């Protein structure tokens, strides 16, 4: 009850639903592009020599949290590219520490997320191993906004009012995505260098919820052992 609305990655939300936590999805986050660039990728040291899932066997990958979206990206990509995910080791670390950990040989690769991905791609010490997120989660929502079932029941008009404002803002973002006005606005409240923002992957905000895309995330999670049962996604969409 500390918050009315929570923003989290799609894997965390579906994990919560799979554990019986009563949530309602009120909006999707941006959907992952079907081709690069995307906001998350595997990086390795320069001339690391890894190209396939098989190459990562016996190696250690840096991620923020095990069994969350970065873990799923790595596991699914290794499997897709001919490797055995059970032979991969993971080291949890804060996102801002990943590039230093990679440079100092604490890990062999990292699942880097913007803005750290953009920084890493511009650093001569590192190179792209794969646009893994685009390979394994194309078109799927990266994140979601959710409320509890209790909030949906007790404050439906408040949530609908919030969504009217949310989608009004989203329409502006989609219309101005990447233009100077957009970049100036985002730089102002994130305190991010506009030159760095210009290197990051930008995707439009969906203006509606597509349960089928969320079901694709759930299916990928189930395939990789993160979900044990099916989730009735439409039943958890706020109406």
RALINBEL-V180891 format. One line per field, one symbol per residue. psi: psi as a letter, one per 40 degrees, with the letter a starting at -180 (. if undefined). burial: 1 if it has 24 or more other ideal C-beta (glycine too) atoms within 12 Angstrom, else 0. Layout:
BEGIN
psi->???
burial->???
END
This chain:
BEGIN
psi->edidhhhiidddddddddeehhihheiiaiihieiiiiehihiiihfdehdidddeheihhhidhifaddddddddddddfeihdeehiihhiideeddddddefdidiigiiieddddddeheeiihdigddddefheihdiihiiiddddddfddddddddddddddddddddeheidddddddddeefhhddddeeihhiihieihgdddddddddddddeeehdiihgddeehh.
burial->00001101111111111100001111111111100001111111100101001011001111111111111111111111101010010111101001101110001111111111111110000111111111111111111111111011000000100010010001001000000001100100000000001011111011001010111111011001011000101001110
END
